[in-house]
Each structure stands twice: as C-alpha cells, then as structure tokens.
C-alpha cells in the first residue's frame, strides 16, 4: 500500500520504464520530426487558403469544434517531406481497414476530452486544493486512457501495419505493464476516496452589525456532509417551528456559485470564489488537510502524460478523414490514396478527378441520408508533367474553369496532408508552395486601382515561387483592356515557362491559348490549351449546353457571352421587348428583328 510516510516505495529507476517516463509518439509525425523540426514545410499565398475553400474542409475533418485550429495547422503545414506523407497515409489506411478501430478510437475521444478538462482545471486552479484535485483527476483519466488504448490494440491484433499505430501500441503496452502504472492503478481509488472524504461543506460564522448587516465572517468547521436548502419558503419554515430538521438542512434556499461563461459557452469550472478573504483562509486549511494526498501524487511526477495531450486532435483528424472518405464513396464518388512521385518530376496525374468543395456543397447535411452524386458531378483528368506543366484554360462562363482550377489546389493540399484525394487514381509530386491569384472584392479606397492591385499581388507571388511550386490563376489581369491583358499575360507565361512551375491560367483570353507562341520561348515546361466543353444548340438556337468536361483542345474563340446575356435577360431581343412593353419605343424600326438586322 502506498503511504505518504514511505515515498521510497515507488522511487524506482528501472530502465524498463524509460518509455513510460518520456513517451514520444505522434500519429502525424515520424520519430524525430514534428511541425517545429521539419524543414519541408510549404508556403502559402496571401489569399490561397480562402481561394481554395480550406475552411470547409477543416469543418468536415473536425468532428469536435474545439479542434478547429489544430485541423487548420495540419492542412496549412503543406509538408512536402515524402516520409511524413507516407507515415500519415499508412496510419489512415489502418483507420480505414482495421475492423472496429475507428469506432473504438472514437470512444477513446470521450476519455481524452475528460483528460484535457483535467489539464484545463489545473491551469486555471486558483488554490492548492483545486490543483491537487485537478492532478488527481488527470492521473485517473491518464490510467483510463492507457487501459482503453491497450484494449483497442488488443482487439486490433495483427491487423495494424502503420508505423505510427504500432509505435503507439508498443509504448502503451510498456506503460501498462510497468511497475509505476500498476501501483498507480491500485492506489488511485484509495486517493480518490480520501479526497472525497475530506470535505463536502464548511460551517461559517457570520457577525452582523447593529443594522443586521453581515460585516465579519470566520470558518467554524470543515464537514464531510453537504448542506441542503429548504424546499419551502423561509417564512413557512419559521411558522412551522415544530417540524424537526437535520443540522445540515438550511432554512433558506441553497445558492450556487455560477459557472464561468466564455464566448457564450458554459465552461466546466465555476467562477473563482478565492477572491474573498474567507475562502483564502479556507485554502490555507485545505492545504494542510490535503497534504498527504499531495505528497502521494508527487511521487508520480515522473509519469509523463504529454503524449496524450496531442493524441486527441490527431485521432480527430483521422476519424474525420475516414468519415469523409466513406461519405464520398457512399455517394458514388471515387477517392484514392495518391502515389507520391519524386519532387523533381513536378507532376500531378489525376484520373476521374473532381473538386472536393463542389462535392461537399452537394452532400446533404444529414450524413446518414443516402445520395448518389455520380450523375451530378462531372469527372475530369489532370496531367501535369513533361508533356505540359502550364495549362491555359478557356471556355464559356460558368463552364467549370474556376471549379477545375480550385480543385487541383485542394487535391494537392489533401495529398500533402497525408489524406486521400478526390480521384480514381492519382500520382502527385509534392509542392513547396501553393499560390493563387483569384479576383478579389473591389475596394473603393485603393489608391493604385484594380490593375495596380492585381500587379502588386502578382509581384508578391513571383517573389516567393520556385520551380517546385503550384500557381493557380483565375481571370488574372481582367482589370484592363483585352489587348493590354494579353500582352501582360504573355509576359507572365514567358517567365513561368522559363521557371518550370506548375500553372493553371483560367482566362477568357483565347489568343493566349495559342500555345505555339509560348512554347517557342525558352524553358522546360510546355504550355497546353485546355477548354471547358460546351455544345451549341441545334438549328438557330443560341442556347449553350455546358458539359463541364475539361479537355485538351485549341481555344474555341468565344465565351458564349450571348448565352449568359439571354439567361440574365439582357440580350438585345429581350431588352427591346422590355422597352416595347413599357411603351418606351414607338417607332416600328425598334422591333427586335430590325435591331438585329442593323
């Protein structure tokens, strides 16, 4: 039995407990690496996360709203170390393929949350007594988490293959079998019983002044029973003098210290009462009373629980990924583990690829509702490589150019986070940065004008990109005339080709898509013309049917603006009809037919 008088009983120095004392394991980072020591962390453009809709992906991955910042950090790290990506992919495969693992890990999250709450209480403790109570709760939840993990890994058996989970299993097994842990499991219930038997209430004596106002108070006793309030009214109790009551039964209502409220959320701890001198006196008394328990807990100071603190967000990350994969597959959409190609290849091959954000927008909020999106989402291919690394993408308005461009960036982020990508098959080289140049909301107070603002953002991108980056342009240089825009865009293409960077340039500048002009320039990255497909209506119909298929093809030379005008009621025929109905046009030559003939 552990006693405060014999602390030497657990003062063991057995080297077999080394992993117990300082366990170091992560499901995101291989041994020896973390987000501080890993040098292969990519760069982001100023607006890239917003342009690519990363916030929506974070919300999908985050099963518990309290881990938003951790999910953002994992995605935004943009790690391009292949060993880290492999490490995460293998862990995710175990979560997907090991029977029952995801379900049991989700149960573990409840214990980890209680562990985190105990840590929070220790950090916010305003007295020794509260800190000791928090430490006791922390060690209780630590043992429960270790025992649950041991059970999870025993159930998984030989089905685990990833280095990360196998390393965690070995550490948990050593901890659970260690002498310190075994003593801890035996002694914690006794410590809890002692803690609960110490104090449940206190008796306070209050002095009143001549006007019966409370002016002084002192502690009278510490009790092991809790007081109860009177369910009847105060005057009812006074009038019923013959009714016998317990010494712990009050004659008035039982008042409670309110919980703390932060950002509209009720926290698990109550408001701090230690601001009052009376309760400071109580703290001093409790320090003496809880001394033996504090001494007993101090013997476990060598137990390092820090690896559990980061385990929760990591498990949430993988469970969120598993649910996302399962929902997409259930909706008839392909997802796959991407093959990681060498960075020097500067390639990205995606077969039957789609934009994840588009799929998320179409998925029903109810995760249990059956859906089939296979007929709603058009699948496309991507082929960055020696055959071409500069895509000049043209086509009709609302024909899928932005969706395609954005989707490539999202797939790259998912790949480098160690997740599956929205495609049937994928082979991707990591990038050292993702930079976007999408239209921004116009700001009236800009001194440089829209073109100047675009130029400043372009300059910032070229200050940072390398041949291993990914750059996504969407309607860049649209703030000036077509002639000037074409001139400037060709200059950009010249530099991008010379650098060899992977690029998508979605534009209405069909002249830019004459790739022979660009490919005659020096450089090792060829330009390819891609077109967002559309089919004109039969006969005299001007209606355009968008196919949303992105195919290698010379630019068609028009963007189907007339179709857009008709959809929004601003074609010449529609506007003439409106004016005639309003009787604003009186002359016969103002008919739609005559206007179109002029």
C-alpha positions as MATLAB code, in Angstrom:
seq = 'XXXXXXXXXXXXXXXXXXXXXXXXXXXXXXXXXXXXXXXXXXXXXXXXXXXXXXXXXXXXXXXXXXXXXXXXXXXXXXXXXXXXXXXXXXXXXXXXXXXXXXXXXXXXXXXXXXXXXXXXXXXXXXXXXXXXXXXXXXXXXXXXXXXXXXXXXXXXXXXXXXXXXXXXXXXXXXXXXXXXXXXXXXXXXXXXXXXXXXXXXXXXXXXXXXXXXXXXXXXXXXXXXXXXXXXXXXXXXXXXXXXXXXXXXXXXXXXXXXXXXXXXXXXXXXXXXXXXXXXXXXXXXXXXXXXXXXXXXXXXXXXXXXXXXXXXXXXXXXXXXXXXXXXXXXXXXXXXXXXXXXXXXXXXXXXXXXXXXXXXXXXXXXXXXXXXXXXXXXXXXXXXXXXXXXXXXXXXXXXXXXXXXXXXXXXXXXXXXXXXXXXXXXXXXXXXXXXXXXXXXXXXXXXXXXXXXXXXXXXXXXXXXXXXXXXXXXXXXXXXXXXXXXXXXXXXXXXXXXXXXXXXXXXXXXXXXXXXXXXXXXXXXXXXXXXXXXXXXXXXXXXXXXXXXXXXXXXXXXXXXXXXXXXXXXXXXXXXXXXXXXXXXXXXXXXXXXXXXX';
ca = [
       0.000    0.000    0.000;
       1.273    3.472   -0.878;
       1.644    5.774    2.124;
       2.977    9.332    2.337;
       5.403    8.128    5.007;
       7.073    5.731    2.599;
       7.566    7.554   -0.687;
      10.580    5.414   -1.472;
       8.225    2.577   -2.333;
       7.777    3.777   -5.909;
      11.099    5.537   -6.329;
      12.114    3.029   -8.988;
      14.799    3.709  -11.550;
      14.333    0.637  -13.681;
      15.353    1.435  -17.259;
      12.477   -0.697  -18.497;
      10.238    2.259  -17.627;
      12.138    4.732  -19.815;
       9.419    4.797  -22.433;
       6.872    5.260  -19.643;
       8.684    8.251  -18.246;
       9.160   10.073  -21.524;
       6.926    8.585  -24.217;
       7.292   10.338  -27.537;
       4.879    9.319  -30.240;
       2.755   11.121  -32.794;
       0.330    9.788  -35.381;
       1.215   12.706  -37.690;
       4.996   12.892  -37.464;
       7.550   10.054  -37.668;
      10.027    9.764  -34.767;
      12.446   12.673  -34.720;
      10.160   15.061  -36.610;
       7.369   17.451  -35.731;
       5.896   20.701  -37.036;
       8.786   22.601  -35.425;
      11.737   20.467  -36.548;
      10.511   19.505  -40.030;
      12.110   21.823  -42.585;
       9.982   20.675  -45.524;
       7.025   22.951  -44.773;
       5.442   24.665  -47.767;
       4.458   28.273  -48.305;
       1.038   29.779  -48.884;
      -0.024   32.741  -50.923;
      -1.735   35.539  -49.034;
      -5.252   34.540  -50.108;
      -4.687   30.895  -51.093;
      -6.491   29.301  -48.146;
      -9.591   31.417  -48.793;
      -9.466   30.966  -52.585;
      -9.283   27.185  -52.186;
     -12.023   26.950  -49.545;
      -9.880   25.288  -46.879;
     -12.287   26.363  -44.134;
     -14.973   23.990  -45.384;
     -12.555   21.047  -45.415;
     -11.454   21.900  -41.872;
     -15.078   21.809  -40.709;
     -15.604   18.399  -42.304;
     -12.472   16.903  -40.735;
     -13.159   18.410  -37.331;
     -15.556   16.076  -35.525;
     -15.310   18.235  -32.424;
     -15.473   22.003  -32.792;
     -12.742   22.553  -30.207;
     -10.050   21.275  -32.607;
     -10.532   23.805  -35.417;
      -7.109   25.404  -35.004;
      -5.344   22.027  -34.968;
      -7.092   20.933  -38.186;
      -6.111   24.227  -39.824;
      -2.499   23.768  -38.742;
      -2.309   20.237  -40.146;
      -3.616   21.274  -43.567;
      -1.719   24.545  -43.756;
       1.629   22.923  -42.873;
       1.761   21.723  -46.516;
       4.532   19.278  -45.635;
       6.444   18.093  -48.692;
       8.614   15.501  -46.951;
       7.632   12.171  -48.607;
       8.407   10.145  -45.468;
       5.914   12.218  -43.456;
       3.236   11.811  -46.146;
       3.798    8.021  -46.292;
       3.662    7.839  -42.494;
       0.248    9.542  -42.407;
      -1.136    7.600  -45.353;
      -0.314    4.323  -43.606;
      -1.987    5.425  -40.375;
      -5.090    6.443  -42.327;
      -5.138    3.066  -44.090;
      -5.193    1.333  -40.700;
      -8.080    3.526  -39.550;
      -9.946    2.614  -42.738;
      -9.162   -1.070  -42.991;
      -8.706   -2.393  -39.437;
     -12.126   -3.693  -38.298;
     -13.573   -1.698  -35.438;
     -10.525    0.547  -34.989;
     -12.259    3.805  -35.951;
     -15.255    3.063  -33.728;
     -13.094    2.249  -30.692;
     -10.871    5.278  -31.231;
     -13.986    7.444  -31.275;
     -14.906    6.075  -27.841;
     -11.406    6.923  -26.659;
     -12.042   10.567  -27.589;
     -14.507   10.905  -24.695;
     -11.800    9.854  -22.236;
      -9.249   12.136  -23.863;
     -11.672   15.020  -23.583;
     -12.015   14.418  -19.842;
      -8.222   14.257  -19.625;
      -7.989   17.629  -21.373;
     -10.593   19.085  -18.996;
      -8.472   17.983  -16.040;
      -5.481   19.760  -17.560;
      -7.594   22.874  -18.026;
      -8.638   22.798  -14.380;
      -5.008   22.538  -13.278;
      -4.061   25.519  -15.437;
      -6.947   27.597  -14.090;
      -6.595   26.459  -10.480;
      -6.531   29.368   -8.072;
      -5.730   27.317   -4.986;
      -3.577   24.398   -3.911;
      -6.654   22.344   -3.204;
      -8.035   22.843   -6.721;
      -4.670   21.988   -8.228;
      -4.425   18.768   -6.220;
      -7.987   17.825   -7.216;
      -7.084   18.503  -10.845;
      -3.895   16.427  -10.626;
      -5.844   13.534   -9.159;
      -8.405   13.728  -11.978;
      -5.611   13.942  -14.554;
      -3.925   10.776  -13.291;
      -7.265    8.943  -13.159;
      -8.030    9.839  -16.766;
      -4.448    9.004  -17.766;
      -4.831    5.441  -16.467;
      -8.243    5.062  -18.121;
      -6.875    6.274  -21.460;
      -3.933    3.867  -21.297;
      -6.212    0.957  -20.423;
      -8.599    1.863  -23.246;
      -5.738    2.101  -25.742;
      -4.431   -1.268  -24.583;
      -7.888   -2.734  -25.164;
      -8.125   -1.144  -28.624;
      -4.768   -2.544  -29.725;
      -5.511   -5.983  -28.282;
      -8.736   -6.058  -30.284;
      -6.935   -4.912  -33.457;
      -4.374   -7.703  -33.162;
      -2.178   -8.263  -36.223;
      -4.373   -6.076  -38.464;
      -2.261   -2.982  -37.726;
       0.538   -2.187  -40.185;
       1.356    1.531  -39.870;
       4.500    2.619  -38.085;
       2.620    5.286  -36.140;
      -0.005    3.000  -34.593;
       2.483    0.199  -33.983;
       4.767    2.626  -32.166;
       1.851    3.883  -30.072;
       0.847    0.280  -29.313;
       4.369   -0.598  -28.118;
       4.563    2.455  -25.867;
       1.119    1.798  -24.381;
       1.997   -1.855  -23.796;
       5.196   -0.923  -21.936;
       3.435    1.720  -19.869;
       0.577   -0.592  -18.944;
       2.975   -3.370  -17.878;
       5.287   -1.032  -15.945;
       5.566   -1.049  -12.134;
       4.692    2.642  -11.788;
       1.492    2.246  -13.765;
       0.431   -0.844  -11.849;
       0.961    0.908   -8.497;
      -0.872    3.963   -9.812;
      -3.902    1.893  -10.818;
      -4.036    0.303   -7.361;
      -3.585    3.480   -5.345;
      -5.740    5.997   -7.251;
      -9.091    4.659   -5.951;
      -7.817    4.985   -2.380;
      -6.612    8.536   -3.023;
      -9.968    9.417   -4.572;
     -11.802    8.011   -1.563;
      -9.621   10.055    0.768;
     -10.180   13.169   -1.310;
     -13.938   12.724   -1.313;
     -13.978   12.054    2.427;
     -12.006   15.170    3.291;
     -14.573   17.859    2.815;
     -18.057   18.313    1.440;
     -19.011   21.534    3.188;
     -17.841   24.154    5.665;
     -19.608   25.944    8.503;
     -19.190   29.693    8.556;
     -19.951   32.065   11.408;
     -21.189   35.489   10.294;
     -21.279   38.580   12.557;
     -23.838   41.302   11.946;
     -23.602   44.999   12.772;
     -26.300   46.946   14.647;
     -28.269   47.260   11.411;
     -28.079   43.474   10.949;
     -25.745   43.713    8.014;
     -23.100   40.953    7.618;
     -19.752   42.532    8.368;
     -17.473   39.712    9.553;
     -17.127   36.008    8.933;
     -14.941   33.145   10.093;
     -14.590   29.412    9.463;
     -16.162   27.294   12.173;
     -15.732   23.758   10.877;
     -14.993   21.536    7.898;
     -17.647   18.883    7.319;
     -17.849   15.635    5.379;
     -21.556   16.091    4.584;
     -23.175   18.583    2.227;
     -25.787   21.098    3.291;
     -29.233   21.140    1.699;
     -31.552   24.037    1.030;
     -35.129   24.346    2.248;
     -37.650   23.498   -0.427;
     -40.294   25.536    1.414;
     -40.262   29.266    1.846;
     -38.244   30.918    4.558;
     -41.357   32.156    6.392;
     -43.017   28.807    6.034;
     -40.121   27.240    7.853;
     -40.310   29.859   10.620;
     -44.005   29.290   11.145;
     -43.611   25.522   11.333;
     -41.398   25.515   14.379;
     -42.375   22.026   15.468;
     -41.053   20.357   12.311;
     -37.772   18.578   13.041;
     -34.919   19.261   10.670;
     -31.366   17.964   10.197;
     -28.454   20.109   11.298;
     -27.446   20.132    7.593;
     -30.860   21.344    6.465;
     -30.950   25.084    5.824;
     -33.819   27.420    6.499;
     -33.452   29.194    3.178;
     -32.744   28.498   -0.455;
     -29.435   26.818   -1.377;
     -27.481   29.227   -3.560;
     -24.884   28.024   -6.070;
     -21.742   29.628   -7.406;
     -22.431   30.177  -11.158;
     -20.390   28.500  -13.878;
     -17.952   30.552  -15.907;
     -19.176   31.720  -19.300;
     -16.727   32.341  -22.143;
     -17.895   33.402  -25.609;
     -21.382   32.258  -24.726;
     -20.202   28.741  -23.757;
     -20.557   27.366  -20.233;
     -17.181   26.126  -19.004;
     -16.872   23.101  -16.703;
     -15.465   25.199  -13.822;
     -17.334   27.640  -11.629;
     -16.404   31.244  -11.065;
     -13.428   31.665   -8.795;
     -14.532   32.277   -5.196;
     -10.983   32.658   -3.905;
     -11.174   36.407   -4.376;
     -12.778   36.605   -0.967;
     -10.511   36.567    2.131;
     -12.732   33.974    3.751;
     -12.057   31.474    1.032;
      -8.359   32.247    1.135;
      -8.431   31.152    4.753;
     -10.212   28.014    3.637;
      -7.466   27.383    1.091;
      -4.818   27.503    3.823;
      -6.765   24.998    5.899;
      -7.259   22.693    2.934;
      -3.563   22.759    2.107;
      -2.891   21.153    5.465;
      -5.741   18.689    5.142;
      -4.744   17.574    1.632;
      -1.008   17.406    2.408;
      -0.859   13.586    2.462;
      -2.687   13.341   -0.883;
      -0.406   15.949   -2.433;
       2.623   14.007   -1.191;
       1.267   10.791   -2.672;
       0.605   12.400   -6.058;
       4.050   14.000   -6.062;
       5.546   10.516   -6.275;
       4.109   10.199   -9.769;
       5.737   13.350  -11.094;
       7.969   11.247  -13.342;
       4.931    9.954  -15.243;
       4.916   11.918  -18.497;
       1.401   12.303  -19.865;
       2.200   14.887  -22.544;
       1.792   12.498  -25.489;
      -1.898   12.123  -24.607;
      -2.393   15.884  -24.888;
      -1.722   15.901  -28.642;
      -3.246   12.487  -29.333;
      -6.852   13.742  -29.282;
      -6.599   16.198  -32.215;
      -4.620   13.630  -34.218;
      -7.299   10.972  -33.754;
      -9.978   13.525  -34.661;
      -8.049   14.272  -37.882;
      -8.037   10.630  -38.973;
     -11.604    9.911  -37.902;
     -12.769   12.965  -39.838;
     -10.869   11.716  -42.892;
     -12.417    8.247  -42.568;
     -15.940    9.677  -42.402;
     -15.279   11.925  -45.387;
     -13.968    9.016  -47.475;
     -16.907    6.834  -46.520;
     -19.456    9.561  -47.359;
     -17.905   10.259  -50.762;
     -17.779    6.585  -51.668;
     -21.356    6.081  -50.491;
     -22.370    8.962  -52.788;
     -20.814    7.167  -55.774;
     -17.680    9.335  -55.980;
     -14.154    7.949  -56.300;
     -11.409    8.602  -53.734;
      -7.942    7.112  -53.656;
      -4.621    7.074  -51.871;
      -2.274    9.066  -54.108;
       1.068    7.677  -55.149;
       3.809   10.131  -54.182;
       6.078   10.948  -57.117;
       9.553   12.480  -56.684;
       9.519   16.252  -56.318;
      11.901   16.543  -59.289;
       9.218   15.115  -61.578;
       6.956   18.148  -60.937;
       3.955   16.099  -61.943;
       0.326   15.673  -60.996;
      -1.742   12.981  -62.689;
      -5.357   12.655  -61.592;
      -7.792   10.272  -63.248;
     -11.527   10.922  -62.836;
     -10.857   13.884  -60.571;
     -13.391   16.355  -59.144;
     -13.435   19.385  -56.879;
     -13.978   18.290  -53.272;
     -15.610   21.595  -52.318;
     -18.218   21.081  -55.044;
     -18.977   17.620  -53.654;
     -19.260   18.978  -50.118;
     -21.723   21.609  -51.307;
     -23.906   18.904  -52.859;
     -23.763   16.447  -49.975;
     -26.819   16.539  -47.736;
     -26.193   17.931  -44.221;
     -27.620   14.675  -42.861;
     -24.661   12.245  -43.024;
     -26.977    9.246  -42.877;
     -29.059   10.213  -45.903;
     -28.342    8.116  -48.977;
     -27.218   10.067  -52.038;
     -25.905    9.338  -55.499;
     -23.781   12.164  -56.885;
     -22.192   10.111  -59.641;
     -24.544   11.641  -62.216;
     -24.344   15.190  -60.842;
     -20.587   15.676  -60.681;
     -18.563   15.561  -63.902;
     -15.190   13.833  -63.566;
     -12.098   15.165  -65.325;
      -8.431   14.325  -65.724;
      -5.319   16.301  -64.819;
      -1.906   15.654  -66.362;
       0.924   17.919  -65.240;
       4.244   16.531  -66.425;
       6.849   16.537  -69.146;
       4.083   16.827  -71.763;
       2.985   20.126  -70.226;
       3.033   21.977  -66.923;
       1.291   25.209  -67.959;
      -2.442   24.836  -68.518;
      -4.147   27.722  -70.314;
      -7.814   27.072  -69.628;
     -10.514   28.798  -71.672;
     -14.207   28.176  -72.227;
     -17.677   29.524  -71.547;
     -18.664   31.474  -68.488;
     -19.783   29.141  -65.718;
     -18.338   26.261  -67.684;
     -16.237   24.820  -64.840;
     -12.944   26.694  -65.216;
     -12.811   28.003  -61.640;
     -14.042   24.699  -60.222;
     -11.319   22.790  -62.090;
      -8.593   25.244  -61.093;
      -9.587   25.314  -57.447;
      -9.970   21.534  -57.318;
      -6.369   20.973  -58.373;
      -5.169   23.065  -55.451;
      -7.428   21.223  -52.999;
      -6.193   17.814  -54.214;
      -2.590   18.938  -53.732;
      -3.314   20.048  -50.152;
      -5.067   16.790  -49.261;
      -2.219   14.775  -50.735;
       0.440   16.558  -48.707;
      -1.637   16.283  -45.535;
      -1.454   12.503  -45.982;
      -5.117   12.145  -46.944;
      -6.940   10.523  -49.837;
      -7.686   12.690  -52.861;
     -10.918   13.050  -54.863;
      -9.940   10.939  -57.880;
      -9.981    7.336  -59.048;
      -6.222    7.236  -59.442;
      -3.520    9.763  -58.558;
       0.237   10.267  -58.789;
       1.450   13.559  -57.373;
       4.766   15.292  -56.731;
       4.753   17.400  -53.549;
       4.996   21.175  -53.993;
       6.881   23.642  -51.818;
       4.148   26.259  -52.025;
       0.648   26.951  -53.336;
      -0.106   30.438  -54.637;
      -3.394   31.705  -56.014;
      -4.392   34.824  -57.884;
      -8.180   34.945  -57.881;
     -10.382   38.030  -58.225;
     -10.787   39.998  -55.010;
     -13.730   42.122  -53.978;
     -13.100   45.626  -55.247;
     -12.037   48.132  -52.592;
     -13.117   51.733  -53.314;
     -10.281   53.153  -51.207;
      -7.485   51.588  -53.278;
      -5.042   54.252  -54.441;
      -3.499   52.040  -57.132;
      -6.698   50.957  -58.917;
      -7.724   47.399  -59.722;
      -4.910   46.745  -62.183;
      -2.364   48.120  -59.731;
      -3.746   45.880  -57.008;
      -3.519   42.841  -59.298;
       0.046   43.752  -60.212;
       1.054   44.041  -56.554;
      -0.309   40.590  -55.791;
       1.446   39.129  -58.832;
       4.728   40.674  -57.750;
       4.313   39.144  -54.267;
       3.796   35.697  -55.810;
       6.892   35.895  -58.009;
       8.939   36.959  -55.003;
       8.308   33.531  -53.448;
       7.638   30.828  -56.045;
      10.170   28.203  -57.163;
      10.125   25.594  -59.922;
       8.526   23.206  -57.387;
       5.537   25.437  -56.599;
       1.940   25.366  -57.817;
       0.421   28.632  -59.092;
      -3.292   28.988  -59.866;
      -4.561   31.998  -61.800;
      -8.246   32.755  -62.231;
      -9.248   35.657  -64.515;
      -5.967   37.398  -63.774;
      -5.371   40.812  -65.418;
      -9.060   41.222  -66.204;
      -8.965   44.787  -64.877;
      -7.518   46.191  -68.096;
      -8.315   46.065  -71.814;
      -8.072   42.730  -73.645;
      -5.081   43.930  -75.639;
      -3.113   45.031  -72.603;
      -4.182   41.959  -70.671;
      -2.925   39.661  -73.445;
       0.401   41.496  -73.581;
       0.921   41.197  -69.827;
      -0.266   37.590  -69.685;
       2.214   36.511  -72.363;
       4.976   38.081  -70.315;
       3.840   36.004  -67.330;
       3.796   32.850  -69.449;
       7.338   33.512  -70.600;
       8.611   33.673  -67.022;
       6.533   30.699  -65.842;
       7.791   28.542  -68.713;
      11.381   29.504  -68.015;
      10.960   28.693  -64.317;
       9.169   25.407  -64.965;
       6.472   25.891  -62.355;
       3.134   24.047  -62.495;
       0.461   26.537  -63.508;
      -3.225   26.756  -64.311;
      -4.273   30.007  -66.006;
      -8.060   30.217  -66.350;
      -8.915   33.061  -68.693;
     -11.161   34.496  -71.397;
      -8.081   35.497  -73.423;
      -8.433   32.960  -76.196;
      -5.447   34.418  -78.036;
      -3.292   33.434  -75.084;
      -4.207   29.797  -75.695;
      -2.145   29.788  -78.920;
       0.467   27.721  -77.156;
       2.948   27.620  -80.056;
       3.760   31.271  -79.286;
       4.550   30.378  -75.657;
       6.343   27.109  -76.403;
       8.712   28.859  -78.806;
      10.095   30.678  -75.775;
      12.977   29.093  -73.808;
      12.029   26.833  -70.901;
      11.358   23.215  -69.955;
       7.619   23.396  -69.193;
       5.347   23.196  -72.201;
       2.040   25.046  -72.336;
      -1.171   23.170  -73.122;
      -4.512   24.627  -74.187;
      -7.459   23.226  -72.242;
     -11.088   24.040  -72.974;
     -14.141   23.775  -70.745;
     -16.544   21.963  -73.035;
     -19.842   23.319  -74.289;
     -22.202   22.436  -77.115;
     -24.300   24.910  -79.084;
     -27.972   24.218  -79.561;
     -29.384   22.788  -82.792;
     -30.631   24.898  -85.686;
     -30.977   28.588  -84.966;
     -30.893   28.161  -81.192;
     -28.158   30.093  -79.420;
     -28.509   28.070  -76.235;
     -25.286   26.602  -74.913;
     -25.164   23.289  -73.085;
     -22.185   23.096  -70.748;
     -20.598   19.681  -70.439;
     -18.139   20.688  -67.662;
     -15.595   18.385  -69.287;
     -12.107   19.896  -69.414;
     -10.286   18.606  -72.468;
      -7.040   19.415  -74.320;
      -8.131   21.452  -77.335;
      -7.404   24.715  -79.139;
      -9.454   27.627  -77.809;
     -12.857   27.974  -79.476;
     -12.501   31.746  -79.748;
     -15.611   32.796  -77.813;
     -17.022   32.523  -74.301;
     -20.718   32.131  -75.125;
     -21.424   35.573  -73.719;
     -24.671   35.750  -75.663;
     -25.954   32.717  -73.798;
     -25.114   34.351  -70.474;
     -26.869   37.555  -71.591;
     -30.017   35.664  -72.527;
     -30.002   33.738  -69.218;
     -29.996   37.015  -67.318;
     -32.462   38.775  -69.614;
     -30.077   41.304  -71.178;
     -29.815   40.119  -74.788;
     -30.776   42.787  -77.331;
     -34.016   40.982  -78.171;
     -35.026   40.718  -74.504;
     -34.216   44.343  -73.736;
     -36.157   45.584  -76.786;
     -39.156   43.511  -75.672;
     -38.982   45.071  -72.205;
     -38.873   48.595  -73.627;
     -41.759   47.916  -76.011;
     -43.895   46.511  -73.189;
     -43.230   49.704  -71.303;
     -44.218   51.694  -74.469;
     -40.888   53.474  -74.462;
     -40.240   52.656  -78.138;
     -42.765   53.972  -80.568;
     -41.090   53.602  -83.897;
     -41.501   50.407  -85.898;
     -37.786   50.137  -86.550;
     -37.272   49.393  -82.883;
     -38.581   45.842  -83.176;
     -36.203   43.029  -82.203;
     -35.952   41.841  -85.787;
     -34.999   45.278  -87.084;
     -32.470   45.782  -84.348;
     -30.740   42.547  -85.076;
     -30.519   43.451  -88.764;
     -28.749   46.745  -88.164;
];
